Amino acid sequence: MRKRIIFFAMLSFLIFLAGCSWENLSSTSHESTYANKSPQVDNGIKFEVVESDVYFSQQTGQSENLTSIKTIFCDINHNLVLVEVFSTKTLDVAKRGLELSTFSASRQRNLRNFGLFCIFPDSVKINFLKIEKNSATIDLNSEFYKQKYLDFYIKAITFYLTSFDNIDRVYFYNEGKSYTNKAFERKKAGQVITFVPQKVLSEIFLVPKWIDIPEKFKNIPMTFAQKSLVNSLSYRFSKLNGLKLNNVKLKENTLYIDLSKELLNLKGSSEVDVILSSICFTARGIDKNLKYLKVSIDGKEPYLDQYDLKENINMDRFKLNSLKIRL
């Protein structure tokens, strides 16, 4: 009887140990699978920018050792998302921003709550990042250039670095040797970029769409870009069905844009901010010197609740909104 009791006690202990081992193995296996997962994309990569006052915020305690840093992640559909987060202070904010997008288990656990994912596998290392004369030079380890989705990673880094006002092009190096002699830029010659609102999960992003400029619009790219944007807004927002662009004019550092009366259907809604942000981001993609937006409706300048259209709207009010998460 005594031997039987000892036998069952030992058996129960072994079952308990097996259960603990299985739980640890499952957790380790899950993280390992996640770490090695690379986003699959086609050549028509979509880029996304978080839009002011639309992306939600989560309050996080700040300290003297934290600062707001711009970084880049991707969503479940492999769209690139620019975000600002709280991180440790550093003199090299651009490099730190890219390092935050390199996979770590703890970082990814925080990001999944926001539907975001690290872009680069943990084998990627940044040797140095240098910025001078409107260009950035980045040197990465050889593992970076062995990645299956290298084209996606290069586009992600280029998009991120050129989001800084003083950077127009990016040069890539592989362990001190030039990867290619050409510089990478945000867009190709003969293209414009329109920032179109798109709902991802429960949030709204401005999604850049790259469009070739037809020959007849080569000398007036702003008109073509805003016309294309307005057409897109018209079918993306039910209240804006039938929205038309009446006129576009550039004078000094102000964009004058006249729209049809359908815009007034958005009175009292936050969608007004989304629409005007789309117009401003699209305009500045063509002319970085623009400072103000002047909107009129069928030639008139009414109020639009939060906006007095008789006044110029400062484009600087539409900024990247901080996602208050600590990384």
N, C-alpha and C positions, 0 to 999 in steps of 0.2 A: 504493500500500500504506500509506504514511504517512497519507494523508488518511482511509483506511478506519479505521485505528487511532484517529485523533482523533475520527472520527464516532462509533464505538462507545463511546469513553470519555465523550463528551458525553452520549450517549443513556443510559448507565448512571447518570451523575450526575443527570440529569433524573428518572429513575425513582426514585432515592433520595430526592430532594426531594419528589416526589409522595407517596411512602410516609409521610414525616414529616408532611406537611401533612394527609394523611388521618387519621393517628393523632391529631393535635391536634384536628382537626375533630370526630372521633368523641367525644373526651373532652369537648370544650366543649358539643357537642350534648346529650350525656347529662346533664351538670350543669344545663344550661338547662331541659331537659324536667323534671328533678326539682324545680327551683326553682319552676316554675309549677304543679306538681301540687297541687291542693287536694283534701282528703278529701271524699268524697261520703257524706252520711249522711241518714237519714230522721229524722222527728220523734221517733222512739223512741230517742234517743241513749243509748248505754250509757256509764257512767262507771266507771273502774277505779281502785282504790287499791292500791299495792304493799303486800303484807302482810309483817309482821315475820318474820324468820328463814326466809323462803321464797324471796324474790327473791335470786338469787345475787350475789356480790360479786366484783369484780376489783380486786386490790390495785394501788394507784397511789401513787407517792411524793408526800408532802405537803411543803409549804414554808410559811414564815411568811406568805407573800403569798396563801395559799389558805384558803378557808373552805367549810364545807358549806352549800349553798343549796338550798332546795326549788324545784323547777321542774315543768313539765308538758309531756308529749309525747303522742303517740298511737301505737298499734300499727297493724299492717297492716289491721286490721278497723275502724279509726277509733274505737277505744275510747280514752278519755282515761286517762293513766297518770301519777300523781304520783310523782316521783322526787326524791331528793336527790343532788346532784353536787358535786364540788369545783370552785370557781371563784374568781376574784380577789375579794378582800375589798371590801366596799362597805357603806355605811351604809343604803342603800335595798335591802334584800334582796328585798322583794316585787317591786319593779320589775325588779331584775336577773333574778329568776327567770323573769319573762315574756319579757324580752329574750333569754334563753337558748333560748326556744322559737321564736324567729324564725329563718327559714332562713338558713344559710350553708353553703357547700359543705364546708368543713373540719369544721364541727360535725356535719353530716349523715353524713359518712364515719365519724365515731366512733360515732354512734348506731345506724347500720345493723348493727353487730356485735351489738347487743342487741335487734334487732327493733323499734327505736323510730324515730320520725320527728318532725321539727320540725312544729309546727302552723301557724304563721303565715308567710305569704309575706314576702319581704324588703322589700316596699314598705310594710309596716305599721310605724308609729313611735308610741312612747308619749311624749306631750308632758309629762304629769305624772301622778303617782299620789299621792293624799293619803288618809291613814287617820286617822279620829277618831270617837269616840263609837260604836264597834261598826259603823262603816260605812266603805266605801272609795269614793273618787271617782276615776275614771280618765278621762283625756282622751286620745283617740287622733286621729291625723291623718285627713283626709277619705278617704284611700285605704282605710282600714280599713272604712269604712261603704259602700264601693263593691264589696266582695267578694261573690262569688256565694254563698258559704257563710257569710254573716254570722251567721246564727242559731247555727251550730256554734261560731263563734269567740266569740260572746258567752257561750254556755254554758261554753265552756272557761275563759274568764277568770273567770266567776262561780264556777265550781267550784274553781278554783285559789285565788282570794282568800279564799273562805269556808272553805278548809281551814286557815287561820290561826285560832287560838282566839279572837281578839278581833274578828273580822269576821263579821257576820251578813248583810249586804246590800251590794250594789254599785250605784253610780250611774255611768252612762256619759255622756261628753261628746264632742262632735265639734268640734274646733278652738275650744274655749271655749264652745260652745253646748250646752245640754242635749239629749241624743239623745231621751230620753223622761222624763217626770216621775216615772215609777214606778221603784222600786228592784228589782233582780233578786236573787232568793234561791235557795238550793239546792233547796228543795222548796216545793210549794204547800200551802196549808192543807188539812187533811183527808187528808194523805198521810203515810206512814212510809217509811223507807228501810231495806232489809235488805242487808247485805253478804254476798254469796254467793261462795264460792270457785269460781274458774273457771281451767282450765289454758289458758295461751296460750303457744304454742311449747312450751318445756320448763319453763316457770315457772308459778307459781300466783299469781293476783291475787285480791283481794277485789272483786267487781263489785257496785256498788250497784244495787238494783232498787227502783224507785218503785212503791208499792202504795197504792191508795185504801183508807181505813179504812171497813169496813162500819158501818152505823149502830149495831149492837149492841155494837161494840167502841170506840165513840167515847170512852168514859170510861176505857178500859183499853188504850191504844195499845201499851204494852210487851208485854202478853200476846199481842196480835194479831201484832206484829212477830216475836216469838220463835217463836210457833207456825208462822208462815209460813216462817221461816228453817229450823226443824227439819224441816218437811216437804220443803223443798228439799234439805237435807243428806241426808235419808233416801234419795233416789233418785240423788243425785250421787256418793255413796260406797257401793260395793257392801257394804262391811263394816258400813255403818250402815242397811242395809235394815230397815225396821220401827221405826226410832228414833222415839220419841214424847216429847212435852213433857208431863210430869206436873203441874208446878206452877211458877208464877212469882210472886215476891213482892219488893216494894221496901221496904226499911227503912233510914231515914237515908240514907247514901250507898253502900249495898250492894245489889247485885242477887242474890237467891237464886233459883236455877233447879234444878229437879229433872228429870232425864232418865231414860229407860228404860235397861236393862242393855246395849243394843247399843253404847253409847259405849265400854264396856270392851273391845270387839273391836279398838280402835285402840291398845291398850297397846303401848308400845315403838316407836311410829311417830311421825314428825314431823307426821303428819296431825292429831294431838291439838292441836298449836299452831295449825293452820289453823282447826279447829273452834272453839276457844276465842276465837281472834281474831275470827272471824265474829260470835260472840255479843257480844263486848265492843264492837266497832265499831257493831253494830246498836243495842246498848243506849245507847251514848253519843250516837248520832244522835238519840235521843229525850230523853235527860237527860244534859247535859254535866257535871253535878255528881257523877255516879257515880264512885266511886273503886275499889270492890272487887267481885269476883265470887265467890260461894260456890256451888259445884256439889255436888249429891248425886245418887246413883244409886238409884232406887226407894226413896227415903227414907233411904238409908245414905250414909256418907261414907268410901269406901275410898281407897286410893292408886291413882293412875293413872300409875305409873312416875315421870315427871318432875314430877308434881303430887301434893301431899298434899291431897286434897279436904276434909280436916278443917279445913284452914286457908283463910282468905280469900286469893284471888288478886288481886294488885295489877294493875289494868287498865293502869297506866302501862308495864308491861313489854311491852305490844303497841304498838310504835311503827313509824313509817315507817322501813324499812330503807334505809340509804344504798347507792346504786349507785355504787361508787367509780370514777368516770370523770371525767377532767378536761376541762372545757369552757372 
